[in-house]
Amino acid sequence: MKINWGTGIVIAFIAFISFIMYFIITMNVNDKYAHDLVTEDYYAEELAYQNDIDKLKNSKNLSENITYTKSVEGLVIYFPSNLDFKKITGNVFLYRPSNKQLDFDTVISLSKQNLLIPDNRLVDGRWNIKIDWQYDSQSYLYKEIINY
């Protein structure tokens, strides 16, 4: 049986549409291709973003900001040495872009000028660290992308 050029074009269109529909269905159904937002309440966080900008400005105005180092025990976060560590409160949030099951949040409770995040909580690779902390009723924010 011979196929003329009109039938060939129709078959090509049907094959192309089938190919595209296969990828659309696969991307929406398969959990392997999860495409979640960074946070579940993205729009609510967007409205509160001016607070983060103000906290970042406060951090920039410090004479000494937060620093970190990788050690054998884990990630050591050093708070400014000119501040009394007993008055520092807040949260540390570590976000793993490639796997949201690895994300975790910890409360800042210092017995020294530094905070240790144990090595067993961190997997090698890229992490986004966000430290939202307060000192003498002043709020600060530290954001950094680290490779552990």
C-alpha positions in Angstrom: 0.0 0.0 0.0 1.3 3.4 -0.9 1.1 6.4 1.5 0.7 9.8 -0.2 2.2 13.0 1.2 -1.1 14.1 2.8 -1.4 10.9 4.8 2.3 11.2 5.8 1.7 14.7 7.2 -1.3 13.5 9.2 0.7 10.5 10.6 3.6 12.9 11.5 1.2 15.3 13.3 -0.4 12.4 15.3 3.1 11.0 16.2 4.3 14.4 17.3 1.2 15.1 19.4 1.4 11.7 21.0 5.1 12.3 21.8 4.3 15.6 23.5 1.3 14.2 25.4 3.5 11.3 26.7 6.0 13.8 28.2 3.3 16.0 29.7 1.6 13.0 31.4 5.0 11.6 32.6 6.1 14.9 34.1 2.8 15.4 36.0 2.4 11.9 37.3 5.9 10.5 38.0 7.2 11.5 41.5 10.8 11.4 40.1 10.1 14.6 38.3 8.8 16.6 41.3 8.7 20.3 40.7 7.7 21.7 44.0 8.0 25.3 45.0 10.8 26.2 47.5 8.2 26.6 50.2 4.5 25.6 50.4 3.3 29.1 51.4 5.3 30.9 48.8 2.9 33.9 48.4 2.6 34.5 52.1 6.4 34.6 52.4 6.7 37.0 49.5 4.5 39.5 51.3 6.8 39.3 54.4 9.9 39.7 52.3 10.5 43.4 53.3 11.2 42.2 56.8 14.0 40.0 55.4 15.4 42.9 53.5 15.5 45.0 56.7 17.1 42.1 58.7 19.8 41.8 55.9 20.5 45.5 56.2 20.9 45.1 60.0 23.4 42.3 59.4 25.4 44.4 56.9 25.7 47.2 59.5 27.4 44.9 62.0 31.1 45.4 62.5 31.5 41.6 62.4 29.0 39.2 60.7 28.4 35.5 61.0 31.1 33.2 59.6 31.3 29.4 59.2 33.8 26.7 58.7 33.7 23.0 57.9 35.3 20.8 60.5 35.6 17.1 61.3 32.6 17.3 63.6 30.4 19.2 61.1 29.5 22.8 60.2 30.6 25.3 62.8 28.8 28.7 62.7 30.6 31.5 64.5 28.5 34.4 65.7 30.1 37.9 66.1 32.6 37.9 68.9 31.8 41.4 70.1 28.2 40.3 71.1 27.2 38.4 74.2 26.3 34.9 73.0 23.9 34.4 75.9 21.6 37.0 74.4 21.5 35.5 70.9 18.3 33.7 69.9 16.8 32.5 66.7 16.7 29.7 64.1 19.0 28.1 61.6 17.3 26.7 58.5 19.3 24.5 56.1 17.6 24.0 52.7 18.8 21.3 50.3 17.7 22.3 46.7 18.0 18.8 45.3 16.0 17.0 48.0 13.5 18.6 50.4 13.5 15.5 52.7 17.0 16.6 53.9 15.8 20.1 54.9 15.9 20.9 58.6 15.4 23.7 61.0 17.2 24.0 64.4 16.9 26.5 67.3 19.9 28.6 68.2 21.0 27.7 71.8 24.6 28.8 72.4 26.9 27.7 75.2 29.9 29.3 73.3 30.3 31.8 70.6 29.7 29.2 68.0 27.0 26.7 66.9 27.8 23.2 65.7 25.6 21.4 63.2 26.7 17.7 63.3 28.2 16.1 60.3 25.7 13.3 60.3 22.9 15.8 59.5 24.6 17.1 56.4 25.1 15.3 53.1 27.8 16.4 50.8 26.7 18.9 48.2 25.0 22.3 47.9 23.0 23.8 50.9 21.3 27.1 51.3 21.7 28.3 54.9 19.4 30.9 56.4 20.1 32.1 60.0 17.3 34.3 61.4 18.6 35.6 64.7 17.9 38.3 67.3 20.2 40.2 69.7 18.8 42.8 72.1 15.4 43.0 70.4 17.2 43.7 67.0 16.6 41.1 64.2 19.3 40.0 61.8 19.4 37.6 58.9 22.3 35.7 57.3 21.9 33.9 54.0 24.6 31.9 52.2 25.0 29.2 49.7 27.5 26.6 50.9 29.0 23.5 49.4 29.5 21.0 52.1 
